[in-house]
Amino acid sequence: DLMSDDQSSLPRDLQEKYLLTRRIGIGVCGEVRLAFERSTCRKFAVKIINKKNFQSEGTATRNAKTEIEILQRVDHPCLIKTEDFYQTEESFYIVLELMEGGELFHRVKSKQQLNESVAKLYFYQMLRAVQYLHSNGIIHRDLKPENILLSSQDDVCLIKVTDFNQSRILEEAVLMRTLCGTPSYLAPEVFTHASTTGYGLAVDAWSLGVLLFVCLGGYPPFHESFGHQSVTDQIIRGEFTMVQSKWKSVSDQAKDVVRKLLVVDPMKRMSIEEALQHPWLQDQKMLETAHRLMYPSAEGGGAAAAMEVESTSGRNLRKRGREGDGEEQH
Ligand SMILES: NC(=O)c1ccc2nc(-c3ccc(Oc4cccc(O)c4)cc3)[nH]c2c1
C-alpha cells in the first residue's frame, strides 16, 4: 500500500515529478502502477520493466529498448501514447497515458461476453491499430485481452493496443544483407515469402482471431479444460469449439471472421486488410462511431473536413467527420 511502499528505489527525477501508487497491472516483464503527476494531479500508468527477468538479462533489455523505440515512433488513435521515460541500473520506467476503462480482459470477464455490436466496434479498432503497425513494419506478437485497454467504463469507447515488449521491427535490410552473401548455405525459407513480411505479420491476424473469439464467446478458443488435448495440440490442429449456449446469438458473419482468422496455415489465413473488407465490418453505423472516437477533432470541422471531392472521378464523396487518416472506408 501507499505508506509502506518503498519509493526510494525510483529514479529521483521520476519521483520528483510523479507519485507512484498502487499496482494496476502485472506482466511478464514487470508491473504497471497508477501514478499522479505532482504538479497537475493528472493520472498516468507507469510501466516498470526489470532488466533482469527470468529469460536473460540481454533479452529483457533488448526487448525493452525495442518497446521504447516503438512507443516513441508510433502515432495512432488506437495505440497507447507515451509521456516520459526514465531508467536506473535495474529497471526501465515508461510513463503512459492512463486508460480509465482498464483492460479488455476484465471487461469481458465482468460481462461474461460482449454483445456483438460492442465486440465489432472494439475489433475494428484493433484491426486499424494492427494495420498501422504492419504498415510501419512492426509485428506486435503478443496481442491478448490484457494488452487491449479501454478509454472509459462505457461500452462505446476508444480502445488502445499496448505492450510492445514482444514486438519485432521487420528488418528488410537484414534480409537484403543476407542475400548479398553466398546463398549456398541459406535455408529455403530465407528466400520464400514465409521469412519476410508475409508469414511474420500473420501471427497478429491469428491473435486477433483469438481476441474476437474471446469477446464474442466470453471464453478462449484453446484451453486445457477442453477435452484431452493439450492447448498446444488444439492450436496446432486449429481445433476450437463454439459452445452453442454462448454462440447461438452470434451472427454467421461474425463467426465467419473468427473461422477465417483461426486458420492454421499462415498463407491461407485471412489478412488484416481482408478482415477490414469483410462484410461483417461494412457497418456504416459502427464505422461512424469508431471514426468519431478515433478522430474527435474531425467532428464538425472546417469546410475542408466536411466535404471533399475525391481527386479521382469524384464519385465517392468523403462525408462529414470521416476525414480520418485519409483512408476512405467504401
Ligand atoms: N502491458 C503494458 O504495456 C500496459 C501498459 C499500460 C497499461 N495500463 C493498464 C491499466 C490501466 C488502467 C487500469 O484500470 C484502472 C486503474 C486505475 C484507475 C482507472 O480508472 C482504471 C488497469 C490497467 N494496464 C497496462 C498495461
The ligand as an SDF file (V2000), in Angstrom:
LIG
                    3D

 26 29  0  0  0  0  0  0  0  0999 V2000
    1.4440   -4.1670  -20.5550 N   0  0  0  0  0  0  0  0  0  0  0  0
    1.5070   -2.8750  -20.8180 C   0  0  0  0  0  0  0  0  0  0  0  0
    2.3760   -2.3930  -21.5560 O   0  0  0  0  0  0  0  0  0  0  0  0
    0.4990   -1.9590  -20.1850 C   0  0  0  0  0  0  0  0  0  0  0  0
    0.6020   -0.5840  -20.4260 C   0  0  0  0  0  0  0  0  0  0  0  0
   -0.3140    0.2880  -19.8370 C   0  0  0  0  0  0  0  0  0  0  0  0
   -1.3350   -0.2270  -19.0370 C   0  0  0  0  0  0  0  0  0  0  0  0
   -2.3350    0.3760  -18.3510 N   0  0  0  0  0  0  0  0  0  0  0  0
   -3.0210   -0.6060  -17.7420 C   0  0  0  0  0  0  0  0  0  0  0  0
   -4.1980   -0.3670  -16.9050 C   0  0  0  0  0  0  0  0  0  0  0  0
   -4.7910    0.8910  -16.9060 C   0  0  0  0  0  0  0  0  0  0  0  0
   -5.9210    1.1340  -16.1040 C   0  0  0  0  0  0  0  0  0  0  0  0
   -6.4280    0.0960  -15.3240 C   0  0  0  0  0  0  0  0  0  0  0  0
   -7.5610    0.2980  -14.5270 O   0  0  0  0  0  0  0  0  0  0  0  0
   -7.6250    1.4900  -13.8430 C   0  0  0  0  0  0  0  0  0  0  0  0
   -6.6980    1.7710  -12.8500 C   0  0  0  0  0  0  0  0  0  0  0  0
   -6.7940    2.9890  -12.1870 C   0  0  0  0  0  0  0  0  0  0  0  0
   -7.7850    3.9160  -12.4960 C   0  0  0  0  0  0  0  0  0  0  0  0
   -8.6800    3.6070  -13.5240 C   0  0  0  0  0  0  0  0  0  0  0  0
   -9.6420    4.4920  -13.8410 O   0  0  0  0  0  0  0  0  0  0  0  0
   -8.6110    2.3910  -14.2000 C   0  0  0  0  0  0  0  0  0  0  0  0
   -5.8420   -1.1610  -15.3400 C   0  0  0  0  0  0  0  0  0  0  0  0
   -4.7180   -1.3930  -16.1340 C   0  0  0  0  0  0  0  0  0  0  0  0
   -2.5120   -1.8210  -17.9940 N   0  0  0  0  0  0  0  0  0  0  0  0
   -1.4450   -1.6040  -18.8080 C   0  0  0  0  0  0  0  0  0  0  0  0
   -0.5290   -2.4800  -19.3870 C   0  0  0  0  0  0  0  0  0  0  0  0
  1  2  1  0
  2  3  2  0
  2  4  1  0
  4  5  1  0
  4 26  2  0
  5  6  2  0
  6  7  1  0
  7  8  1  0
  7 25  2  0
  8  9  2  0
  9 10  1  0
  9 24  1  0
 10 11  1  0
 10 23  2  0
 11 12  2  0
 12 13  1  0
 13 14  1  0
 13 22  2  0
 14 15  1  0
 15 16  1  0
 15 21  2  0
 16 17  2  0
 17 18  1  0
 18 19  2  0
 19 20  1  0
 19 21  1  0
 22 23  1  0
 24 25  1  0
 25 26  1  0
M  END
$$$$
